[in-house]
């Protein structure tokens, strides 16, 4: 029986595992995890790149960034992105452990809310997010990718 997930901040040694997890999330050959970017994120006080370690293997990851906000004075909000659990470990508590750690981080930062986007096709993930306390029927998310940005004039 596997051990409970240990959630920790990612290190450069996790590069390969992160690359593999992200490729499970998106089928994109351009996914390119670098040790320098992992190091940069570790130095950013408003961002946490977490991994869930189970018996010495990285089995999940999530990144959270705290964004300053003018609306509520010194109360920022958080954006959660790229949450992925290894396909072999889904339903084993890895995702729950990751989101619990994200929530602890956001509470410590006095965030007013946490937001995340999820592909419309990921119905199972949506059910997980709702079980974790996220409301999927209150707001609507919109995305514009770089390839759609207007060229500079």
GIPE-V819281 format. One record per residue. N is the residue number from 1. D_CENTER is the distance of its C-alpha to the mean C-alpha in Angstrom with 2 decimals. Layout:
N/D_CENTER  N/D_CENTER
This chain:
1/26.07  2/22.72  3/21.83  4/19.23  5/15.77  6/15.69  7/12.40  8/12.87  9/11.89  10/11.83  11/15.30  12/17.03  13/18.36  14/15.04  15/15.29  16/16.87  17/14.65  18/11.51  19/13.83  20/14.83  21/11.54  22/10.61  23/14.22  24/13.87  25/11.31  26/13.62  27/17.25  28/17.62  29/19.82  30/18.61  31/15.27  32/16.20  33/14.34  34/16.76  35/17.60  36/18.55  37/15.17  38/13.59  39/16.58  40/16.24  41/12.71  42/14.19  43/16.99  44/15.18  45/15.79  46/13.54  47/10.31  48/8.76  49/7.27  50/7.62  51/9.28  52/11.33  53/14.88  54/17.48  55/20.99  56/20.16  57/17.82  58/14.08  59/13.12  60/9.34  61/6.20  62/2.66  63/3.41  64/5.53  65/8.90  66/12.07  67/14.52  68/18.25  69/20.19  70/23.96  71/24.27  72/23.93  73/25.33  74/23.24  75/20.59  76/17.32  77/14.46  78/10.69  79/8.29  80/4.75  81/3.78  82/4.13  83/3.79  84/7.26  85/10.19  86/13.37  87/15.85  88/18.36  89/16.44  90/15.30  91/17.04  92/17.51  93/15.35  94/12.47  95/9.90  96/11.97  97/12.02  98/8.33  99/8.40  100/11.77  101/10.83  102/8.40  103/11.47  104/13.86  105/12.47  106/12.69  107/16.10  108/17.29  109/16.54  110/18.44  111/15.96  112/17.72  113/14.80  114/11.10  115/10.40  116/8.29  117/9.92  118/10.68  119/13.51  120/16.76  121/17.74  122/15.12  123/17.33  124/16.41  125/12.71  126/14.17  127/16.47  128/13.87  129/12.07  130/15.65  131/16.67  132/13.94  133/15.61  134/13.95  135/16.82  136/16.78  137/20.33  138/20.56  139/19.13  140/18.70  141/16.13  142/17.55  143/16.42  144/18.74  145/18.00  146/19.74  147/22.41  148/23.44  149/23.89  150/27.57  151/29.44  152/30.79  153/34.33
